[in-house]
Amino acid sequence: MLKEICCAVAVMIIVVSSSYAMAKDGCGGDCASCHTLSTQEASGLLKKIGGTVTSVRYSPARGLFELLVEREGQKGIIFMDYGKKHIIQGAVFDLEKLEQVIAHKNELPQAKQITSVDVKTIPTANAVILGNPNGSKKLYVFTDPDCPYCRKGHVELKKLVRIDKDVAIYIMLFPLPMHPGAYEKARTIIETKNHDFLDRAFDGKEIPKPTNENSKTAIDEIVKFANKHGISGTPTMILPDGAIQVGMRDADSLKKLLEGK
């Protein structure tokens, strides 16, 4: 975990440092004196990816605006450089404390501390099933095709169905606001239930655009369920007994977990 955080911090430092270093000579310490961005302008700039910018603040990392974006009932953070030419997905960490710092912390929904759910309430009709649909061991995975950790996890899930023929994995596509392209990918996968499209999406490859408006309703049902039960990040797993576990494990560990070992 520390390695992943440090990697994220290093990337953010490189981006922020280069952006700030390229500012015009003579820029003083008061960034607001020459760098401004209104919510209306920000929404216009993000028109291509959708969503409404409800608030703009200066990021704790100098050189970036922090945008609070709302889309399909979800709120998330996107960063934009002062030049208004690039957007950045991810998080900013304090290098000394290795803690996330965010200007809109109080405006983001706080996840409910729920540790288990009734699996019968999971909207599985909208799932894509990996493995044996009639398997006695059921695993429910809330995942996002543009989440790098989900992509690694998807590889392990495919390994799991190869080593355990009695497992049914319900892929619950849960596109996060910070991944603007994930919503359309999730729609296509839900419309077609095509495993090839599913794999291609998690491989970072292009898939066809969605064509059925009903897929929006399907995704919204998954999002509503996740929000109600405090699922705010991906990947998140729900075990057969309803226990919620954040994160992913390797295939062998998942097999033992489902066997109760």
VEXDREN-2710 file (C-alpha; in Angstrom, 1 decimal):
% VEXDREN-2710
k/r/px/py/pz
1/MET/0.0/0.0/0.0
2/LEU/2.8/2.4/0.9
3/LYS/4.5/1.7/-2.4
4/GLU/1.3/2.5/-4.3
5/ILE/0.8/5.7/-2.3
6/CYS/4.4/6.8/-2.9
7/CYS/4.0/6.1/-6.6
8/ALA/0.9/8.3/-6.7
9/VAL/2.7/11.0/-4.8
10/ALA/5.7/10.9/-7.1
11/VAL/3.5/11.2/-10.2
12/MET/1.6/14.1/-8.8
13/ILE/4.8/15.9/-7.8
14/ILE/6.2/15.6/-11.3
15/VAL/3.0/16.9/-12.8
16/VAL/2.5/19.7/-10.4
17/SER/6.1/20.7/-10.4
18/SER/6.3/21.0/-14.1
19/SER/3.0/22.9/-14.3
20/TYR/4.1/25.4/-11.7
21/ALA/7.6/25.8/-13.1
22/MET/6.2/26.8/-16.4
23/ALA/4.3/29.7/-15.0
24/LYS/5.3/33.2/-16.2
25/ASP/8.3/34.9/-14.6
26/GLY/7.3/37.1/-11.8
27/CYS/4.3/35.1/-10.5
28/GLY/4.1/35.8/-6.8
29/GLY/2.8/33.7/-3.9
30/ASP/-0.8/34.8/-4.4
31/CYS/-2.0/32.4/-7.1
32/ALA/-5.5/33.9/-7.0
33/SER/-4.2/37.2/-8.2
34/CYS/-3.6/35.8/-11.8
35/HIS/-5.1/32.3/-11.9
36/THR/-8.9/32.1/-11.7
37/LEU/-11.5/29.6/-12.9
38/SER/-15.3/29.9/-12.4
39/THR/-17.7/27.0/-12.0
40/GLN/-19.4/28.0/-15.3
41/GLU/-16.1/28.2/-17.2
42/ALA/-15.0/24.8/-15.7
43/SER/-18.3/23.2/-16.7
44/GLY/-17.8/24.4/-20.2
45/LEU/-14.3/23.1/-20.4
46/LEU/-15.4/19.7/-19.2
47/LYS/-18.4/19.6/-21.6
48/LYS/-16.8/16.8/-23.6
49/ILE/-16.7/14.4/-20.7
50/GLY/-20.0/15.3/-19.1
51/GLY/-20.9/16.2/-15.6
52/THR/-21.5/19.5/-13.8
53/VAL/-18.8/21.4/-11.9
54/THR/-20.4/22.6/-8.7
55/SER/-17.3/24.1/-7.0
56/VAL/-13.8/25.2/-7.9
57/ARG/-11.0/25.6/-5.3
58/TYR/-7.3/25.9/-5.4
59/SER/-5.7/22.5/-4.8
60/PRO/-3.4/22.0/-1.8
61/ALA/-0.9/21.2/-4.6
62/ARG/0.1/24.5/-6.2
63/GLY/-0.5/24.8/-9.9
64/LEU/-3.8/23.0/-9.9
65/PHE/-7.5/23.8/-9.6
66/GLU/-9.6/21.3/-7.7
67/LEU/-13.0/20.7/-9.3
68/LEU/-15.9/19.2/-7.5
69/VAL/-17.9/17.4/-10.3
70/GLU/-21.3/15.8/-10.1
71/ARG/-22.6/13.3/-12.6
72/GLU/-25.4/10.8/-12.4
73/GLY/-25.9/11.5/-8.7
74/GLN/-22.3/10.9/-7.8
75/LYS/-19.7/13.5/-6.7
76/GLY/-16.0/13.3/-7.4
77/ILE/-12.8/15.3/-7.8
78/ILE/-10.9/16.2/-11.0
79/PHE/-7.9/18.5/-11.1
80/MET/-7.1/21.0/-13.9
81/ASP/-3.9/22.8/-14.5
82/TYR/-3.7/26.6/-14.3
83/GLY/-3.2/26.7/-18.1
84/LYS/-6.7/25.0/-18.4
85/LYS/-5.3/22.6/-21.0
86/HIS/-5.1/19.4/-19.0
87/ILE/-7.2/17.4/-16.5
88/ILE/-5.8/15.0/-14.0
89/GLN/-7.5/12.0/-12.3
90/GLY/-6.3/10.7/-8.9
91/ALA/-5.5/12.1/-5.5
92/VAL/-3.0/14.5/-3.9
93/PHE/-1.0/13.3/-1.0
94/ASP/1.1/15.2/1.6
95/LEU/4.6/13.9/1.0
96/GLU/5.6/14.1/4.7
97/LYS/2.5/12.5/6.2
98/LEU/1.6/10.4/3.2
99/GLU/-2.0/11.4/3.8
100/GLN/-4.5/12.5/1.1
101/VAL/-5.2/16.3/1.1
102/ILE/-8.3/17.7/-0.5
103/ALA/-9.9/21.1/-0.6
104/HIS/-13.4/19.7/-0.9
105/LYS/-13.2/17.2/1.9
106/ASN/-16.4/18.4/3.6
107/GLU/-18.4/18.5/0.4
108/LEU/-17.8/14.9/-0.6
109/PRO/-20.2/12.3/0.7
110/GLN/-18.9/10.4/3.7
111/ALA/-19.1/6.6/3.3
112/LYS/-21.4/4.9/5.7
113/GLN/-19.7/2.4/8.0
114/ILE/-21.5/-0.7/6.8
115/THR/-19.7/-4.0/7.0
116/SER/-22.3/-6.4/5.5
117/VAL/-25.4/-6.5/3.3
118/ASP/-28.2/-8.9/2.5
119/VAL/-26.9/-10.4/-0.8
120/LYS/-30.5/-10.9/-1.9
121/THR/-30.8/-7.2/-2.3
122/ILE/-27.9/-6.9/-4.7
123/PRO/-29.2/-5.9/-8.2
124/THR/-27.6/-9.0/-9.9
125/ALA/-29.9/-8.7/-12.9
126/ASN/-27.5/-6.0/-14.0
127/ALA/-24.4/-8.1/-13.5
128/VAL/-22.1/-9.8/-15.9
129/ILE/-21.3/-13.3/-14.6
130/LEU/-17.9/-14.8/-14.8
131/GLY/-17.4/-18.5/-14.2
132/ASN/-20.2/-21.0/-13.5
133/PRO/-23.6/-19.2/-13.4
134/ASN/-24.9/-22.1/-11.3
135/GLY/-21.9/-22.2/-9.0
136/SER/-22.6/-22.6/-5.3
137/LYS/-19.9/-20.1/-4.3
138/LYS/-20.9/-16.6/-5.2
139/LEU/-18.7/-13.5/-5.2
140/TYR/-20.0/-10.0/-6.0
141/VAL/-17.4/-7.5/-7.2
142/PHE/-18.1/-3.8/-7.6
143/THR/-15.5/-2.7/-10.2
144/ASP/-14.6/0.1/-12.7
145/PRO/-13.0/-0.7/-16.1
146/ASP/-10.8/2.4/-15.8
147/CYS/-9.6/1.8/-12.3
148/PRO/-6.0/0.5/-12.4
149/TYR/-6.5/-1.7/-9.3
150/CYS/-9.6/-3.2/-10.8
151/ARG/-7.7/-4.0/-14.0
152/LYS/-5.2/-6.0/-11.9
153/GLY/-8.0/-7.5/-10.0
154/HIS/-9.8/-8.6/-13.2
155/VAL/-6.8/-10.7/-14.1
156/GLU/-7.1/-12.5/-10.7
157/LEU/-10.8/-13.0/-11.1
158/LYS/-10.3/-14.7/-14.5
159/LYS/-7.6/-17.0/-12.8
160/LEU/-10.1/-17.8/-10.1
161/VAL/-12.7/-19.1/-12.5
162/ARG/-10.0/-21.3/-14.1
163/ILE/-9.0/-22.9/-10.8
164/ASP/-12.5/-23.2/-9.2
165/LYS/-15.3/-24.5/-11.4
166/ASP/-17.9/-24.0/-8.7
167/VAL/-17.7/-20.2/-8.4
168/ALA/-20.0/-17.5/-9.9
169/ILE/-18.5/-14.0/-10.0
170/TYR/-21.1/-11.2/-10.4
171/ILE/-19.4/-8.3/-12.0
172/MET/-21.2/-5.2/-10.8
173/LEU/-20.0/-2.3/-13.0
174/PHE/-19.6/0.8/-10.8
175/PRO/-18.1/3.6/-12.8
176/LEU/-16.6/6.3/-10.6
177/PRO/-16.9/10.0/-11.4
178/MET/-13.2/10.4/-11.5
179/HIS/-13.1/8.1/-14.6
180/PRO/-15.3/10.0/-17.1
181/GLY/-15.0/7.3/-19.8
182/ALA/-16.0/4.4/-17.6
183/TYR/-19.7/5.1/-17.6
184/GLU/-20.1/4.6/-21.4
185/LYS/-18.0/1.4/-21.3
186/ALA/-20.1/0.0/-18.4
187/ARG/-23.2/0.7/-20.4
188/THR/-22.0/-1.2/-23.4
189/ILE/-20.9/-4.2/-21.3
190/ILE/-24.3/-4.3/-19.5
191/GLU/-26.2/-4.0/-22.8
192/THR/-24.4/-6.8/-24.4
193/LYS/-23.2/-9.0/-21.5
194/ASN/-20.3/-9.6/-23.9
195/HIS/-17.3/-11.1/-22.1
196/ASP/-15.0/-10.1/-24.9
197/PHE/-16.0/-6.4/-24.5
198/LEU/-15.6/-6.9/-20.7
199/ASP/-12.0/-8.1/-21.1
200/ARG/-11.1/-5.5/-23.7
201/ALA/-12.4/-2.7/-21.5
202/PHE/-10.3/-3.9/-18.6
203/ASP/-7.3/-4.2/-20.9
204/GLY/-7.7/-0.5/-21.7
205/LYS/-8.9/-1.2/-25.2
206/GLU/-11.7/0.5/-27.1
207/ILE/-15.1/-1.1/-27.2
208/PRO/-18.3/0.0/-29.1
209/LYS/-20.4/2.8/-27.9
210/PRO/-23.7/2.0/-26.0
211/THR/-26.9/2.1/-28.0
212/ASN/-29.6/1.3/-25.5
213/GLU/-30.9/3.9/-23.1
214/ASN/-32.0/1.2/-20.6
215/SER/-28.4/0.6/-19.7
216/LYS/-28.4/4.0/-17.9
217/THR/-31.1/2.7/-15.6
218/ALA/-29.2/-0.5/-15.0
219/ILE/-26.0/1.4/-14.0
220/ASP/-28.0/3.8/-11.9
221/GLU/-29.4/0.9/-9.9
222/ILE/-25.9/-0.4/-9.2
223/VAL/-24.7/3.1/-8.2
224/LYS/-27.8/3.6/-5.9
225/PHE/-27.2/0.3/-4.2
226/ALA/-23.5/1.1/-3.7
227/ASN/-24.1/4.5/-2.3
228/LYS/-26.8/3.2/0.1
229/HIS/-24.4/0.6/1.5
230/GLY/-21.3/2.7/1.8
231/ILE/-19.5/1.4/-1.2
232/SER/-17.5/4.4/-2.5
233/GLY/-14.4/2.9/-4.1
234/THR/-13.3/0.1/-6.4
235/PRO/-12.7/-2.7/-6.3
236/THR/-15.0/-3.7/-3.5
237/MET/-16.1/-7.3/-2.9
238/ILE/-19.2/-8.8/-1.2
239/LEU/-18.7/-12.3/0.0
240/PRO/-21.4/-15.0/0.0
241/ASP/-22.3/-14.2/3.6
242/GLY/-22.7/-10.5/2.8
243/ALA/-19.5/-9.3/4.3
244/ILE/-18.0/-6.3/2.5
245/GLN/-14.3/-6.3/1.8
246/VAL/-12.6/-3.3/0.1
247/GLY/-9.8/-4.2/-2.3
248/MET/-8.9/-7.4/-4.2
249/ARG/-6.8/-10.5/-3.5
250/ASP/-5.0/-12.9/-5.7
251/ALA/-6.8/-15.9/-7.2
252/ASP/-5.5/-18.5/-4.7
253/SER/-6.4/-16.3/-1.7
254/LEU/-9.9/-15.7/-3.1
255/LYS/-10.4/-19.4/-3.6
256/LYS/-9.5/-20.1/0.1
257/LEU/-11.7/-17.2/1.2
258/LEU/-14.7/-18.6/-0.6
259/GLU/-14.0/-22.0/0.9
260/GLY/-14.0/-20.4/4.4
261/LYS/-10.3/-21.0/5.0
END
